[in-house]
């Protein structure tokens, strides 16, 4: 993995030069981190939404079971 990162860095520097290569490397890293952060936040929002929905549906199911058992008595 480290070799892959070093080869990417070398490719940037070889293609764009030393100064512009490092600038573009930093900008690319920041953009990548922001995209990863957005995806993680989105994943947690979806996971929380699914958890709340499942809890609500389970509560409705248990409530309907309770009401059906009281009607049979």
PDB file of N, H, CA, C and O in Angstrom:
ATOM      1  N   UNK A   1       0.827  -1.184   0.000  1.00  0.00           N
ATOM      2  CA  UNK A   1       0.000   0.000   0.000  1.00  0.00           C
ATOM      3  C   UNK A   1       0.873   1.249   0.000  1.00  0.00           C
ATOM      4  O   UNK A   1       0.588   2.224  -0.696  1.00  0.00           O
ATOM      5  N   UNK A   2       1.925   1.204   0.782  1.00  0.00           N
ATOM      6  H   UNK A   2       2.157   0.412   1.348  1.00  0.00           H
ATOM      7  CA  UNK A   2       2.830   2.349   0.830  1.00  0.00           C
ATOM      8  C   UNK A   2       3.493   2.572  -0.523  1.00  0.00           C
ATOM      9  O   UNK A   2       3.686   3.714  -0.942  1.00  0.00           O
ATOM     10  N   UNK A   3       3.839   1.493  -1.204  1.00  0.00           N
ATOM     11  H   UNK A   3       3.682   0.566  -0.864  1.00  0.00           H
ATOM     12  CA  UNK A   3       4.436   1.619  -2.536  1.00  0.00           C
ATOM     13  C   UNK A   3       3.468   2.270  -3.521  1.00  0.00           C
ATOM     14  O   UNK A   3       3.878   3.048  -4.383  1.00  0.00           O
ATOM     15  N   UNK A   4       2.190   1.949  -3.389  1.00  0.00           N
ATOM     16  H   UNK A   4       1.857   1.318  -2.688  1.00  0.00           H
ATOM     17  CA  UNK A   4       1.175   2.541  -4.260  1.00  0.00           C
ATOM     18  C   UNK A   4       1.072   4.048  -4.011  1.00  0.00           C
ATOM     19  O   UNK A   4       0.989   4.833  -4.956  1.00  0.00           O
ATOM     20  N   UNK A   5       1.078   4.444  -2.744  1.00  0.00           N
ATOM     21  H   UNK A   5       1.145   3.806  -1.977  1.00  0.00           H
ATOM     22  CA  UNK A   5       1.009   5.873  -2.417  1.00  0.00           C
ATOM     23  C   UNK A   5       2.247   6.621  -2.905  1.00  0.00           C
ATOM     24  O   UNK A   5       2.149   7.746  -3.396  1.00  0.00           O
ATOM     25  N   UNK A   6       3.389   6.001  -2.768  1.00  0.00           N
ATOM     26  H   UNK A   6       3.469   5.088  -2.369  1.00  0.00           H
ATOM     27  CA  UNK A   6       4.627   6.638  -3.231  1.00  0.00           C
ATOM     28  C   UNK A   6       4.627   6.755  -4.750  1.00  0.00           C
ATOM     29  O   UNK A   6       5.091   7.758  -5.293  1.00  0.00           O
ATOM     30  N   UNK A   7       4.116   5.747  -5.437  1.00  0.00           N
ATOM     31  H   UNK A   7       3.739   4.932  -4.997  1.00  0.00           H
ATOM     32  CA  UNK A   7       4.070   5.822  -6.903  1.00  0.00           C
ATOM     33  C   UNK A   7       3.092   6.895  -7.374  1.00  0.00           C
ATOM     34  O   UNK A   7       3.339   7.558  -8.382  1.00  0.00           O
ATOM     35  N   UNK A   8       1.990   7.070  -6.657  1.00  0.00           N
ATOM     36  H   UNK A   8       1.790   6.531  -5.838  1.00  0.00           H
ATOM     37  CA  UNK A   8       1.051   8.149  -7.000  1.00  0.00           C
ATOM     38  C   UNK A   8       1.716   9.501  -6.795  1.00  0.00           C
ATOM     39  O   UNK A   8       1.594  10.390  -7.637  1.00  0.00           O
ATOM     40  N   UNK A   9       2.416   9.657  -5.685  1.00  0.00           N
ATOM     41  H   UNK A   9       2.515   8.934  -5.001  1.00  0.00           H
ATOM     42  CA  UNK A   9       3.122  10.915  -5.418  1.00  0.00           C
ATOM     43  C   UNK A   9       4.169  11.189  -6.495  1.00  0.00           C
ATOM     44  O   UNK A   9       4.276  12.311  -6.990  1.00  0.00           O
ATOM     45  N   UNK A  10       4.929  10.179  -6.852  1.00  0.00           N
ATOM     46  H   UNK A  10       4.842   9.268  -6.450  1.00  0.00           H
ATOM     47  CA  UNK A  10       5.954  10.346  -7.886  1.00  0.00           C
ATOM     48  C   UNK A  10       5.340  10.689  -9.239  1.00  0.00           C
ATOM     49  O   UNK A  10       5.902  11.478  -9.999  1.00  0.00           O
ATOM     50  N   UNK A  11       4.192  10.098  -9.536  1.00  0.00           N
ATOM     51  H   UNK A  11       3.736   9.457  -8.919  1.00  0.00           H
ATOM     52  CA  UNK A  11       3.527  10.394 -10.808  1.00  0.00           C
ATOM     53  C   UNK A  11       3.060  11.845 -10.858  1.00  0.00           C
ATOM     54  O   UNK A  11       3.184  12.502 -11.892  1.00  0.00           O
ATOM     55  N   UNK A  12       2.525  12.349  -9.745  1.00  0.00           N
ATOM     56  H   UNK A  12       2.424  11.816  -8.905  1.00  0.00           H
ATOM     57  CA  UNK A  12       2.121  13.757  -9.684  1.00  0.00           C
ATOM     58  C   UNK A  12       3.325  14.671  -9.895  1.00  0.00           C
ATOM     59  O   UNK A  12       3.266  15.622 -10.674  1.00  0.00           O
ATOM     60  N   UNK A  13       4.405  14.375  -9.199  1.00  0.00           N
ATOM     61  H   UNK A  13       4.453  13.602  -8.566  1.00  0.00           H
ATOM     62  CA  UNK A  13       5.587  15.233  -9.276  1.00  0.00           C
ATOM     63  C   UNK A  13       6.209  15.164 -10.667  1.00  0.00           C
ATOM     64  O   UNK A  13       6.645  16.185 -11.199  1.00  0.00           O
ATOM     65  N   UNK A  14       6.255  13.984 -11.257  1.00  0.00           N
ATOM     66  H   UNK A  14       5.901  13.154 -10.825  1.00  0.00           H
ATOM     67  CA  UNK A  14       6.844  13.846 -12.590  1.00  0.00           C
ATOM     68  C   UNK A  14       5.996  14.568 -13.642  1.00  0.00           C
ATOM     69  O   UNK A  14       6.531  15.180 -14.567  1.00  0.00           O
ATOM     70  N   UNK A  15       4.690  14.491 -13.494  1.00  0.00           N
ATOM     71  H   UNK A  15       4.255  13.994 -12.742  1.00  0.00           H
ATOM     72  CA  UNK A  15       3.807  15.065 -14.512  1.00  0.00           C
ATOM     73  C   UNK A  15       3.705  16.589 -14.406  1.00  0.00           C
ATOM     74  O   UNK A  15       3.723  17.276 -15.427  1.00  0.00           O
ATOM     75  N   UNK A  16       3.597  17.128 -13.183  1.00  0.00           N
ATOM     76  H   UNK A  16       3.582  16.569 -12.353  1.00  0.00           H
ATOM     77  CA  UNK A  16       3.319  18.551 -13.016  1.00  0.00           C
ATOM     78  C   UNK A  16       4.494  19.359 -12.475  1.00  0.00           C
ATOM     79  O   UNK A  16       4.399  20.584 -12.393  1.00  0.00           O
ATOM     80  N   UNK A  17       5.569  18.730 -12.115  1.00  0.00           N
ATOM     81  H   UNK A  17       5.646  17.735 -12.182  1.00  0.00           H
ATOM     82  CA  UNK A  17       6.691  19.447 -11.526  1.00  0.00           C
ATOM     83  C   UNK A  17       6.602  19.423 -10.008  1.00  0.00           C
ATOM     84  O   UNK A  17       5.616  18.959  -9.436  1.00  0.00           O
ATOM     85  N   UNK A  18       7.642  19.927  -9.372  1.00  0.00           N
ATOM     86  H   UNK A  18       8.443  20.303  -9.837  1.00  0.00           H
ATOM     87  CA  UNK A  18       7.723  19.821  -7.912  1.00  0.00           C
ATOM     88  C   UNK A  18       6.668  20.663  -7.206  1.00  0.00           C
ATOM     89  O   UNK A  18       5.905  20.141  -6.393  1.00  0.00           O
ATOM     90  N   UNK A  19       6.616  21.944  -7.502  1.00  0.00           N
ATOM     91  H   UNK A  19       7.235  22.368  -8.163  1.00  0.00           H
ATOM     92  CA  UNK A  19       5.718  22.843  -6.768  1.00  0.00           C
ATOM     93  C   UNK A  19       4.261  22.540  -7.093  1.00  0.00           C
ATOM     94  O   UNK A  19       3.459  22.313  -6.187  1.00  0.00           O
ATOM     95  N   UNK A  20       3.917  22.535  -8.364  1.00  0.00           N
ATOM     96  H   UNK A  20       4.570  22.719  -9.100  1.00  0.00           H
ATOM     97  CA  UNK A  20       2.533  22.284  -8.757  1.00  0.00           C
ATOM     98  C   UNK A  20       2.109  20.857  -8.410  1.00  0.00           C
ATOM     99  O   UNK A  20       0.948  20.625  -8.074  1.00  0.00           O
ATOM    100  N   UNK A  21       3.017  19.915  -8.485  1.00  0.00           N
ATOM    101  H   UNK A  21       3.961  20.103  -8.758  1.00  0.00           H
ATOM    102  CA  UNK A  21       2.697  18.534  -8.141  1.00  0.00           C
ATOM    103  C   UNK A  21       2.288  18.382  -6.689  1.00  0.00           C
ATOM    104  O   UNK A  21       1.299  17.714  -6.387  1.00  0.00           O
ATOM    105  N   UNK A  22       3.053  19.005  -5.775  1.00  0.00           N
ATOM    106  H   UNK A  22       3.857  19.547  -6.021  1.00  0.00           H
ATOM    107  CA  UNK A  22       2.700  18.924  -4.356  1.00  0.00           C
ATOM    108  C   UNK A  22       1.409  19.672  -4.054  1.00  0.00           C
ATOM    109  O   UNK A  22       0.614  19.226  -3.228  1.00  0.00           O
ATOM    110  N   UNK A  23       1.194  20.808  -4.717  1.00  0.00           N
ATOM    111  H   UNK A  23       1.840  21.170  -5.389  1.00  0.00           H
ATOM    112  CA  UNK A  23      -0.047  21.556  -4.501  1.00  0.00           C
ATOM    113  C   UNK A  23      -1.248  20.722  -4.943  1.00  0.00           C
ATOM    114  O   UNK A  23      -2.239  20.622  -4.219  1.00  0.00           O
ATOM    115  N   UNK A  24      -1.157  20.131  -6.120  1.00  0.00           N
ATOM    116  H   UNK A  24      -0.352  20.213  -6.708  1.00  0.00           H
ATOM    117  CA  UNK A  24      -2.257  19.298  -6.604  1.00  0.00           C
ATOM    118  C   UNK A  24      -2.436  18.048  -5.751  1.00  0.00           C
ATOM    119  O   UNK A  24      -3.559  17.575  -5.575  1.00  0.00           O
ATOM    120  N   UNK A  25      -1.357  17.517  -5.228  1.00  0.00           N
ATOM    121  H   UNK A  25      -0.445  17.902  -5.371  1.00  0.00           H
ATOM    122  CA  UNK A  25      -1.435  16.349  -4.353  1.00  0.00           C
ATOM    123  C   UNK A  25      -2.191  16.682  -3.070  1.00  0.00           C
ATOM    124  O   UNK A  25      -3.024  15.897  -2.618  1.00  0.00           O
ATOM    125  N   UNK A  26      -1.906  17.838  -2.485  1.00  0.00           N
ATOM    126  H   UNK A  26      -1.230  18.477  -2.852  1.00  0.00           H
ATOM    127  CA  UNK A  26      -2.594  18.257  -1.258  1.00  0.00           C
ATOM    128  C   UNK A  26      -4.066  18.535  -1.543  1.00  0.00           C
ATOM    129  O   UNK A  26      -4.934  18.134  -0.767  1.00  0.00           O
ATOM    130  N   UNK A  27      -4.352  19.216  -2.648  1.00  0.00           N
ATOM    131  H   UNK A  27      -3.647  19.541  -3.278  1.00  0.00           H
ATOM    132  CA  UNK A  27      -5.743  19.506  -2.999  1.00  0.00           C
ATOM    133  C   UNK A  27      -6.514  18.211  -3.248  1.00  0.00           C
ATOM    134  O   UNK A  27      -7.656  18.075  -2.808  1.00  0.00           O
ATOM    135  N   UNK A  28      -5.907  17.277  -3.938  1.00  0.00           N
ATOM    136  H   UNK A  28      -4.980  17.388  -4.295  1.00  0.00           H
ATOM    137  CA  UNK A  28      -6.558  15.987  -4.195  1.00  0.00           C
ATOM    138  C   UNK A  28      -6.820  15.232  -2.894  1.00  0.00           C
ATOM    139  O   UNK A  28      -7.865  14.602  -2.737  1.00  0.00           O
ATOM    140  N   UNK A  29      -5.875  15.296  -1.973  1.00  0.00           N
ATOM    141  H   UNK A  29      -5.026  15.808  -2.101  1.00  0.00           H
ATOM    142  CA  UNK A  29      -6.055  14.621  -0.685  1.00  0.00           C
ATOM    143  C   UNK A  29      -7.200  15.249   0.104  1.00  0.00           C
ATOM    144  O   UNK A  29      -7.998  14.533   0.709  1.00  0.00           O
ATOM    145  N   UNK A  30      -7.288  16.567   0.105  1.00  0.00           N
ATOM    146  H   UNK A  30      -6.639  17.149  -0.386  1.00  0.00           H
ATOM    147  CA  UNK A  30      -8.376  17.238   0.822  1.00  0.00           C
ATOM    148  C   UNK A  30      -9.735  16.909   0.211  1.00  0.00           C
ATOM    149  O   UNK A  30     -10.705  16.678   0.933  1.00  0.00           O
ATOM    150  N   UNK A  31      -9.803  16.887  -1.105  1.00  0.00           N
ATOM    151  H   UNK A  31      -9.015  17.075  -1.692  1.00  0.00           H
ATOM    152  CA  UNK A  31     -11.059  16.537  -1.771  1.00  0.00           C
ATOM    153  C   UNK A  31     -11.440  15.090  -1.455  1.00  0.00           C
ATOM    154  O   UNK A  31     -12.606  14.797  -1.193  1.00  0.00           O
ATOM    155  N   UNK A  32     -10.473  14.201  -1.480  1.00  0.00           N
ATOM    156  H   UNK A  32      -9.525  14.438  -1.693  1.00  0.00           H
ATOM    157  CA  UNK A  32     -10.751  12.794  -1.168  1.00  0.00           C
ATOM    158  C   UNK A  32     -11.243  12.631   0.263  1.00  0.00           C
ATOM    159  O   UNK A  32     -12.191  11.887   0.513  1.00  0.00           O
ATOM    160  N   UNK A  33     -10.610  13.318   1.199  1.00  0.00           N
ATOM    161  H   UNK A  33      -9.840  13.923   0.996  1.00  0.00           H
ATOM    162  CA  UNK A  33     -11.036  13.227   2.595  1.00  0.00           C
ATOM    163  C   UNK A  33     -12.429  13.805   2.801  1.00  0.00           C
ATOM    164  O   UNK A  33     -13.209  13.270   3.590  1.00  0.00           O
ATOM    165  N   UNK A  34     -12.753  14.888   2.103  1.00  0.00           N
ATOM    166  H   UNK A  34     -12.120  15.322   1.463  1.00  0.00           H
ATOM    167  CA  UNK A  34     -14.092  15.458   2.252  1.00  0.00           C
ATOM    168  C   UNK A  34     -15.153  14.526   1.674  1.00  0.00           C
ATOM    169  O   UNK A  34     -16.245  14.412   2.232  1.00  0.00           O
ATOM    170  N   UNK A  35     -14.845  13.863   0.568  1.00  0.00           N
ATOM    171  H   UNK A  35     -13.958  13.955   0.115  1.00  0.00           H
ATOM    172  CA  UNK A  35     -15.794  12.904  -0.005  1.00  0.00           C
ATOM    173  C   UNK A  35     -15.975  11.711   0.927  1.00  0.00           C
ATOM    174  O   UNK A  35     -17.098  11.245   1.124  1.00  0.00           O
ATOM    175  N   UNK A  36     -14.890  11.217   1.498  1.00  0.00           N
ATOM    176  H   UNK A  36     -13.978  11.595   1.338  1.00  0.00           H
ATOM    177  CA  UNK A  36     -14.983  10.097   2.443  1.00  0.00           C
ATOM    178  C   UNK A  36     -15.787  10.504   3.675  1.00  0.00           C
ATOM    179  O   UNK A  36     -16.610   9.728   4.161  1.00  0.00           O
ATOM    180  N   UNK A  37     -15.558  11.711   4.181  1.00  0.00           N
ATOM    181  H   UNK A  37     -14.890  12.342   3.786  1.00  0.00           H
ATOM    182  CA  UNK A  37     -16.331  12.206   5.322  1.00  0.00           C
ATOM    183  C   UNK A  37     -17.808  12.311   5.007  1.00  0.00           C
ATOM    184  O   UNK A  37     -18.648  11.944   5.828  1.00  0.00           O
ATOM    185  N   UNK A  38     -18.132  12.810   3.820  1.00  0.00           N
ATOM    186  H   UNK A  38     -17.449  13.108   3.153  1.00  0.00           H
ATOM    187  CA  UNK A  38     -19.534  12.899   3.404  1.00  0.00           C
ATOM    188  C   UNK A  38     -20.173  11.521   3.336  1.00  0.00           C
ATOM    189  O   UNK A  38     -21.307  11.342   3.780  1.00  0.00           O
ATOM    190  N   UNK A  39     -19.458  10.546   2.783  1.00  0.00           N
ATOM    191  H   UNK A  39     -18.537  10.691   2.422  1.00  0.00           H
ATOM    192  CA  UNK A  39     -20.003   9.194   2.684  1.00  0.00           C
ATOM    193  C   UNK A  39     -20.214   8.565   4.059  1.00  0.00           C
ATOM    194  O   UNK A  39     -21.205   7.868   4.277  1.00  0.00           O
ATOM    195  N   UNK A  40     -19.291   8.807   4.981  1.00  0.00           N
ATOM    196  H   UNK A  40     -18.486   9.373   4.804  1.00  0.00           H
ATOM    197  CA  UNK A  40     -19.440   8.262   6.335  1.00  0.00           C
ATOM    198  C   UNK A  40     -20.631   8.893   7.043  1.00  0.00           C
ATOM    199  O   UNK A  40     -21.413   8.195   7.688  1.00  0.00           O
ATOM    200  N   UNK A  41     -20.772  10.223   6.923  1.00  0.00           N
ATOM    201  H   UNK A  41     -20.137  10.790   6.398  1.00  0.00           H
ATOM    202  CA  UNK A  41     -21.924  10.892   7.542  1.00  0.00           C
ATOM    203  C   UNK A  41     -23.226  10.385   6.951  1.00  0.00           C
ATOM    204  O   UNK A  41     -24.192  10.160   7.679  1.00  0.00           O
ATOM    205  N   UNK A  42     -23.264  10.203   5.641  1.00  0.00           N
ATOM    206  H   UNK A  42     -22.479  10.385   5.049  1.00  0.00           H
ATOM    207  CA  UNK A  42     -24.469   9.701   4.985  1.00  0.00           C
ATOM    208  C   UNK A  42     -24.786   8.285   5.452  1.00  0.00           C
ATOM    209  O   UNK A  42     -25.946   7.955   5.698  1.00  0.00           O
ATOM    210  N   UNK A  43     -23.758   7.450   5.573  1.00  0.00           N
ATOM    211  H   UNK A  43     -22.815   7.719   5.372  1.00  0.00           H
ATOM    212  CA  UNK A  43     -23.970   6.086   6.048  1.00  0.00           C
ATOM    213  C   UNK A  43     -24.565   6.081   7.452  1.00  0.00           C
ATOM    214  O   UNK A  43     -25.502   5.327   7.718  1.00  0.00           O
ATOM    215  N   UNK A  44     -24.039   6.909   8.355  1.00  0.00           N
ATOM    216  H   UNK A  44     -23.278   7.521   8.138  1.00  0.00           H
ATOM    217  CA  UNK A  44     -24.561   6.933   9.717  1.00  0.00           C
ATOM    218  C   UNK A  44     -25.978   7.487   9.768  1.00  0.00           C
ATOM    219  O   UNK A  44     -26.789   7.022  10.569  1.00  0.00           O
ATOM    220  N   UNK A  45     -26.294   8.470   8.932  1.00  0.00           N
ATOM    221  H   UNK A  45     -25.636   8.848   8.281  1.00  0.00           H
ATOM    222  CA  UNK A  45     -27.664   8.992   8.899  1.00  0.00           C
ATOM    223  C   UNK A  45     -28.634   7.924   8.432  1.00  0.00           C
ATOM    224  O   UNK A  45     -29.716   7.773   8.998  1.00  0.00           O
ATOM    225  N   UNK A  46     -28.253   7.181   7.400  1.00  0.00           N
ATOM    226  H   UNK A  46     -27.373   7.303   6.940  1.00  0.00           H
ATOM    227  CA  UNK A  46     -29.115   6.107   6.901  1.00  0.00           C
ATOM    228  C   UNK A  46     -29.250   5.004   7.944  1.00  0.00           C
ATOM    229  O   UNK A  46     -30.340   4.466   8.137  1.00  0.00           O
ATOM    230  N   UNK A  47     -28.157   4.662   8.618  1.00  0.00           N
ATOM    231  H   UNK A  47     -27.271   5.099   8.462  1.00  0.00           H
ATOM    232  CA  UNK A  47     -28.202   3.608   9.642  1.00  0.00           C
ATOM    233  C   UNK A  47     -29.109   4.015  10.802  1.00  0.00           C
ATOM    234  O   UNK A  47     -29.880   3.194  11.298  1.00  0.00           O
ATOM    235  N   UNK A  48     -29.026   5.266  11.238  1.00  0.00           N
ATOM    236  H   UNK A  48     -28.399   5.933  10.836  1.00  0.00           H
ATOM    237  CA  UNK A  48     -29.883   5.737  12.331  1.00  0.00           C
ATOM    238  C   UNK A  48     -31.339   5.751  11.891  1.00  0.00           C
ATOM    239  O   UNK A  48     -32.222   5.375  12.662  1.00  0.00           O
ATOM    240  N   UNK A  49     -31.600   6.183  10.650  1.00  0.00           N
ATOM    241  H   UNK A  49     -30.882   6.488  10.024  1.00  0.00           H
ATOM    242  CA  UNK A  49     -32.962   6.204  10.133  1.00  0.00           C
ATOM    243  C   UNK A  49     -33.544   4.793  10.077  1.00  0.00           C
ATOM    244  O   UNK A  49     -34.702   4.587  10.442  1.00  0.00           O
ATOM    245  N   UNK A  50     -32.756   3.829   9.627  1.00  0.00           N
ATOM    246  H   UNK A  50     -31.816   3.997   9.331  1.00  0.00           H
ATOM    247  CA  UNK A  50     -33.218   2.437   9.566  1.00  0.00           C
ATOM    248  C   UNK A  50     -33.473   1.898  10.972  1.00  0.00           C
ATOM    249  O   UNK A  50     -34.455   1.188  11.189  1.00  0.00           O
ATOM    250  N   UNK A  51     -32.606   2.222  11.927  1.00  0.00           N
ATOM    251  H   UNK A  51     -31.808   2.799  11.751  1.00  0.00           H
ATOM    252  CA  UNK A  51     -32.786   1.771  13.307  1.00  0.00           C
ATOM    253  C   UNK A  51     -34.070   2.332  13.906  1.00  0.00           C
ATOM    254  O   UNK A  51     -34.825   1.597  14.542  1.00  0.00           O
ATOM    255  N   UNK A  52     -34.324   3.615  13.714  1.00  0.00           N
ATOM    256  H   UNK A  52     -33.710   4.212  13.197  1.00  0.00           H
ATOM    257  CA  UNK A  52     -35.541   4.234  14.244  1.00  0.00           C
ATOM    258  C   UNK A  52     -36.776   3.624  13.596  1.00  0.00           C
ATOM    259  O   UNK A  52     -37.765   3.357  14.278  1.00  0.00           O
ATOM    260  N   UNK A  53     -36.728   3.402  12.288  1.00  0.00           N
ATOM    261  H   UNK A  53     -35.924   3.619  11.734  1.00  0.00           H
ATOM    262  CA  UNK A  53     -37.861   2.804  11.583  1.00  0.00           C
ATOM    263  C   UNK A  53     -38.131   1.387  12.078  1.00  0.00           C
ATOM    264  O   UNK A  53     -39.284   1.011  12.290  1.00  0.00           O
ATOM    265  N   UNK A  54     -37.078   0.604  12.262  1.00  0.00           N
ATOM    266  H   UNK A  54     -36.141   0.909  12.090  1.00  0.00           H
ATOM    267  CA  UNK A  54     -37.254  -0.770  12.754  1.00  0.00           C
ATOM    268  C   UNK A  54     -37.816  -0.781  14.169  1.00  0.00           C
ATOM    269  O   UNK A  54     -38.673  -1.607  14.487  1.00  0.00           O
ATOM    270  N   UNK A  55     -37.348   0.118  15.014  1.00  0.00           N
ATOM    271  H   UNK A  55     -36.653   0.788  14.756  1.00  0.00           H
ATOM    272  CA  UNK A  55     -37.879   0.193  16.381  1.00  0.00           C
ATOM    273  C   UNK A  55     -39.355   0.581  16.370  1.00  0.00           C
ATOM    274  O   UNK A  55     -40.146   0.022  17.130  1.00  0.00           O
ATOM    275  N   UNK A  56     -39.731   1.529  15.518  1.00  0.00           N
ATOM    276  H   UNK A  56     -39.088   1.983  14.900  1.00  0.00           H
ATOM    277  CA  UNK A  56     -41.131   1.932  15.427  1.00  0.00           C
ATOM    278  C   UNK A  56     -41.995   0.781  14.916  1.00  0.00           C
ATOM    279  O   UNK A  56     -43.074   0.535  15.456  1.00  0.00           O
ATOM    280  N   UNK A  57     -41.540   0.080  13.894  1.00  0.00           N
ATOM    281  H   UNK A  57     -40.664   0.280  13.455  1.00  0.00           H
ATOM    282  CA  UNK A  57     -42.307  -1.050  13.367  1.00  0.00           C
ATOM    283  C   UNK A  57     -42.416  -2.180  14.383  1.00  0.00           C
ATOM    284  O   UNK A  57     -43.462  -2.822  14.487  1.00  0.00           O
ATOM    285  N   UNK A  58     -41.348  -2.428  15.131  1.00  0.00           N
ATOM    286  H   UNK A  58     -40.499  -1.907  15.047  1.00  0.00           H
ATOM    287  CA  UNK A  58     -41.393  -3.461  16.165  1.00  0.00           C
ATOM    288  C   UNK A  58     -42.369  -3.066  17.273  1.00  0.00           C
ATOM    289  O   UNK A  58     -43.100  -3.912  17.789  1.00  0.00           O
ATOM    290  N   UNK A  59     -42.381  -1.796  17.635  1.00  0.00           N
ATOM    291  H   UNK A  59     -41.787  -1.109  17.217  1.00  0.00           H
ATOM    292  CA  UNK A  59     -43.328  -1.318  18.643  1.00  0.00           C
ATOM    293  C   UNK A  59     -44.765  -1.457  18.178  1.00  0.00           C
ATOM    294  O   UNK A  59     -45.634  -1.853  18.956  1.00  0.00           O
ATOM    295  N   UNK A  60     -45.026  -1.135  16.921  1.00  0.00           N
ATOM    296  H   UNK A  60     -44.320  -0.813  16.290  1.00  0.00           H
ATOM    297  CA  UNK A  60     -46.376  -1.288  16.372  1.00  0.00           C
ATOM    298  C   UNK A  60     -46.775  -2.760  16.357  1.00  0.00           C
ATOM    299  O   UNK A  60     -47.919  -3.095  16.662  1.00  0.00           O
ATOM    300  N   UNK A  61     -45.850  -3.629  16.008  1.00  0.00           N
ATOM    301  H   UNK A  61     -44.921  -3.357  15.760  1.00  0.00           H
ATOM    302  CA  UNK A  61     -46.119  -5.070  15.989  1.00  0.00           C
ATOM    303  C   UNK A  61     -46.461  -5.578  17.389  1.00  0.00           C
ATOM    304  O   UNK A  61     -47.435  -6.312  17.562  1.00  0.00           O
ATOM    305  N   UNK A  62     -45.669  -5.192  18.385  1.00  0.00           N
ATOM    306  H   UNK A  62     -44.878  -4.596  18.245  1.00  0.00           H
ATOM    307  CA  UNK A  62     -45.926  -5.641  19.758  1.00  0.00           C
ATOM    308  C   UNK A  62     -47.239  -5.066  20.287  1.00  0.00           C
ATOM    309  O   UNK A  62     -47.961  -5.744  21.019  1.00  0.00           O
ATOM    310  N   UNK A  63     -47.549  -3.828  19.925  1.00  0.00           N
ATOM    311  H   UNK A  63     -46.963  -3.278  19.331  1.00  0.00           H
ATOM    312  CA  UNK A  63     -48.803  -3.213  20.352  1.00  0.00           C
ATOM    313  C   UNK A  63     -49.991  -3.938  19.735  1.00  0.00           C
ATOM    314  O   UNK A  63     -50.998  -4.160  20.407  1.00  0.00           O
ATOM    315  N   UNK A  64     -49.882  -4.306  18.466  1.00  0.00           N
ATOM    316  H   UNK A  64     -49.063  -4.125  17.920  1.00  0.00           H
ATOM    317  CA  UNK A  64     -50.979  -5.043  17.825  1.00  0.00           C
ATOM    318  C   UNK A  64     -51.135  -6.428  18.445  1.00  0.00           C
ATOM    319  O   UNK A  64     -52.259  -6.908  18.586  1.00  0.00           O
ATOM    320  N   UNK A  65     -50.041  -7.077  18.816  1.00  0.00           N
ATOM    321  H   UNK A  65     -49.127  -6.687  18.701  1.00  0.00           H
ATOM    322  CA  UNK A  65     -50.129  -8.373  19.504  1.00  0.00           C
ATOM    323  C   UNK A  65     -50.820  -8.220  20.853  1.00  0.00           C
ATOM    324  O   UNK A  65     -51.645  -9.053  21.230  1.00  0.00           O
ATOM    325  N   UNK A  66     -50.489  -7.169  21.573  1.00  0.00           N
ATOM    326  H   UNK A  66     -49.819  -6.493  21.267  1.00  0.00           H
ATOM    327  CA  UNK A  66     -51.097  -6.924  22.879  1.00  0.00           C
ATOM    328  C   UNK A  66     -52.589  -6.673  22.737  1.00  0.00           C
ATOM    329  O   UNK A  66     -53.384  -7.201  23.515  1.00  0.00           O
ATOM    330  N   UNK A  67     -52.976  -5.877  21.757  1.00  0.00           N
ATOM    331  H   UNK A  67     -52.331  -5.449  21.125  1.00  0.00           H
ATOM    332  CA  UNK A  67     -54.395  -5.590  21.557  1.00  0.00           C
ATOM    333  C   UNK A  67     -55.159  -6.832  21.115  1.00  0.00           C
ATOM    334  O   UNK A  67     -56.296  -7.029  21.544  1.00  0.00           O
ATOM    335  N   UNK A  68     -54.572  -7.669  20.276  1.00  0.00           N
ATOM    336  H   UNK A  68     -53.649  -7.509  19.928  1.00  0.00           H
ATOM    337  CA  UNK A  68     -55.233  -8.900  19.842  1.00  0.00           C
ATOM    338  C   UNK A  68     -55.397  -9.872  21.001  1.00  0.00           C
ATOM    339  O   UNK A  68     -56.421 -10.548  21.098  1.00  0.00           O
ATOM    340  N   UNK A  69     -54.399  -9.953  21.884  1.00  0.00           N
ATOM    341  H   UNK A  69     -53.567  -9.404  21.805  1.00  0.00           H
ATOM    342  CA  UNK A  69     -54.497 -10.877  23.018  1.00  0.00           C
ATOM    343  C   UNK A  69     -55.528 -10.391  24.028  1.00  0.00           C
ATOM    344  O   UNK A  69     -56.166 -11.211  24.688  1.00  0.00           O
ATOM    345  N   UNK A  70     -55.709  -9.077  24.168  1.00  0.00           N
ATOM    346  H   UNK A  70     -55.191  -8.411  23.632  1.00  0.00           H
ATOM    347  CA  UNK A  70     -56.723  -8.557  25.087  1.00  0.00           C
ATOM    348  C   UNK A  70     -58.125  -8.776  24.527  1.00  0.00           C
ATOM    349  O   UNK A  70     -59.063  -8.997  25.293  1.00  0.00           O
ATOM    350  N   UNK A  71     -58.287  -8.719  23.208  1.00  0.00           N
ATOM    351  H   UNK A  71     -57.525  -8.539  22.585  1.00  0.00           H
ATOM    352  CA  UNK A  71     -59.599  -8.943  22.605  1.00  0.00           C
ATOM    353  C   UNK A  71     -60.026 -10.398  22.745  1.00  0.00           C
ATOM    354  O   UNK A  71     -61.221 -10.676  22.847  1.00  0.00           O
ATOM    355  N   UNK A  72     -59.085 -11.324  22.754  1.00  0.00           N
ATOM    356  H   UNK A  72     -58.114 -11.097  22.671  1.00  0.00           H
ATOM    357  CA  UNK A  72     -59.417 -12.740  22.844  1.00  0.00           C
ATOM    358  C   UNK A  72     -59.817 -13.135  24.255  1.00  0.00           C
ATOM    359  O   UNK A  72     -60.455 -14.173  24.429  1.00  0.00           O
ATOM    360  N   UNK A  73     -59.476 -12.365  25.255  1.00  0.00           N
ATOM    361  H   UNK A  73     -58.957 -11.521  25.113  1.00  0.00           H
ATOM    362  CA  UNK A  73     -59.815 -12.717  26.647  1.00  0.00           C
ATOM    363  C   UNK A  73     -61.232 -12.441  26.970  1.00  0.00           C
ATOM    364  O   UNK A  73     -61.667 -12.683  28.096  1.00  0.00           O
TER     365      UNK A  73
END
